[in-house]
Amino acid sequence: GRQRQMCIRDRPYLMAIVTGSGDAATFAFNEAVTPHAAQFGMSIDSLGYLAAISGNFGRLSSPLAGGMIIAAGLAGVSPFEIVKRTAPVMFICLVGVYFLG
């Protein structure tokens, strides 16, 4: 049920953290999983939307994201210093989207 939906919704988030790209994670997920949304008790539109949102939250939680590296360079800190502050907030937002969606 709902726990299975949460696991499915988290995939783009986790893929984006690992790759540093929210778009690549979202596109890959939407090509492979979203067409089967009915099997997870969801509509294609809602699963695609949640994949896009969670992929972007993952990008903002990744020290490998290009924007994060540039921001860290401008601030003169490690990308990990920024991620320590953004990742918890993005995870809370992901949980919020889960309960609202």
C-alpha positions, 0 to 999 in steps of 0.5 A: 500500500502506502509504504510501497508507494513511498519506496517508489516515490523515493527512487528519483530522490536517491538516484539524484543524490547519487548522480547529482542530476535531478533531470536525469534521475526523473527522466530515467524513472519516468521512462521505466516506472511511471507507465506502470503507475496503476500497479502502484495504485496511482495515476501516471500524472501524479507519479510523474509529478512526484518523480519530478519533485523528488528528483529535484529535491535529490539534486538539491541534496547532492554534493555532486550537482553542478549548481552545488559545486558552483555555489560552494566554490563562490562561498569558499566552502566544500559542497558537503558543508552546504549539503549538510544544511540542504539535505535535511530540509529537502528530505523533510520536504519530500516527506511532506510531498508524500503525505500531501500527494 
